[in-house]
């Protein structure tokens, strides 16, 4: 059976192949949507950072992240590659989320997967002011719309699902 690292590399190559075949005349729209996606994620991260979510997550050890290997979607990876960022190497043997290093997430907040940006445990949720909670869920809806619009630019289901969707659990 293929190890998770090999499945990850296969997924990266597949997204790279799809991106290389993307029509150049449609790149401006893709970049615009990718920028919207990053801005929305940053905004959501700012809302939870204001209630010190990072310190709460660090204190619990990221228990909600145990199944994180499936969180990075093809769209998340596409945006990372579109911006030509140096790609991180997941830590598949750490017993937690493979994108979680001892000093925090391997990805900047604007590039983190949907689940990672939109999930708040009760501890964090309860600390948000009502207006911030409303803004957070409005941002989540906008983020969902943006992901869908990016996926719609690509043929078939080439940008649907997780990068590791085809690997065994």
Secondary structure, 3 states (H helix, E strand, C coil): CCCHHHHHHHHHHHHHHHHHCCCHHHHHHHHHHHHHHHHHHHHHHHHHHCCCHHHHHHHHCCHHHCCHHHCCEHHHHHHHHHCCCCCCCCCCCCCCCCCEECCEECCCHHHCCHHHHHCCCHHHHHHCCHHHHHHHHHHHHHHHHHHHHHHHCCCCCCCCCECCCCCCC
